[in-house]
Amino acid sequence: MQQEINDIARGMSVSISRIVRAAEVRERLGVGASTLSAMLAAGKFPKPFPIFPGGRAVGWRECEIETWLQQRRSEAEAGHE
């Protein structure tokens, strides 16, 4: 039984990511609220999602923020070669 569970677990690709709120996003990026809003409006940053259906609270998946930051780092490094 345990072997079957292990086999299933290895075959599954489960992505669980922490929800990051706007204050933490701003802190990680080193930007203010207006800059984050401008980045969102320009489509230059991942869109947040509602945390609760019908609610106003939004958040980002931490993995999406990390991916976006890594892409910026890669672009910056490529520009300095």
Secondary structure in CASP SS format (residue, H / E / C, confidence):
PFRMAT SS
TARGET T0000
AUTHOR 0000-0000-0000
METHOD secondary structure of the structure
MODEL  1
M C 1.00
Q H 1.00
Q H 1.00
E H 1.00
I H 1.00
N H 1.00
D H 1.00
I H 1.00
A H 1.00
R H 1.00
G H 1.00
M C 1.00
S C 1.00
V C 1.00
S C 1.00
I C 1.00
S C 1.00
R C 1.00
I E 1.00
V E 1.00
R C 1.00
A H 1.00
A H 1.00
E H 1.00
V H 1.00
R H 1.00
E H 1.00
R H 1.00
L H 1.00
G C 1.00
V C 1.00
G C 1.00
A H 1.00
S H 1.00
T H 1.00
L H 1.00
S H 1.00
A H 1.00
M H 1.00
L H 1.00
A H 1.00
A C 1.00
G C 1.00
K C 1.00
F C 1.00
P C 1.00
K C 1.00
P C 1.00
F E 1.00
P E 1.00
I C 1.00
F C 1.00
P C 1.00
G C 1.00
G C 1.00
R C 1.00
A C 1.00
V E 1.00
G E 1.00
W E 1.00
R E 1.00
E H 1.00
C H 1.00
E H 1.00
I H 1.00
E H 1.00
T H 1.00
W H 1.00
L H 1.00
Q H 1.00
Q H 1.00
R H 1.00
R H 1.00
S H 1.00
E H 1.00
A H 1.00
E H 1.00
A H 1.00
G H 1.00
H C 1.00
E C 1.00
END
